[in-house]
Amino acid sequence: MSSNEAEKDREPPLLYYRTRAEIEECAKKPVEQKLQWLQAQMEFFYGAMPEKAKRIRDRLFQRK
């Protein structure tokens, strides 16, 4: 592996952030704050789901 490839492997993924500064700022946040943000995202997507998808998802989670 070349040094350029190794350097790319160390770069964090861009997921929801657009700039390196935003990624670095997120990396400094406490884990609890990151988990709260993730919970809010999950609740938002659940609220945006069609009713049929919610019923299917809820049935799958009841089985576990």
C-alpha positions, 0 to 999 in steps of 0.5 A, spaced: 500 500 500 502 506 498 503 512 503 497 516 499 492 510 500 494 509 507 493 517 508 486 516 505 484 510 509 485 514 515 480 520 513 474 520 516 468 519 512 463 525 510 457 522 512 452 528 514 458 533 514 461 537 508 467 540 510 473 537 514 472 542 519 465 540 520 468 532 521 473 535 526 468 539 530 463 532 530 469 528 533 470 533 539 463 532 541 461 527 547 458 520 545 452 522 549 451 528 544 452 524 538 447 518 541 442 524 542 443 526 535 442 519 532 436 518 536 433 524 534 434 522 526 431 515 528 425 519 530 425 524 524 425 518 519 420 514 523 415 520 523 416 521 515 415 513 514 409 511 510 404 508 515 404 501 511 412 501 513 411 503 520 406 497 521 411 492 518 417 495 522 413 495 528 411 487 527 418 486 526 421 489 532 415 485 536 418 479 534 425 480 537 
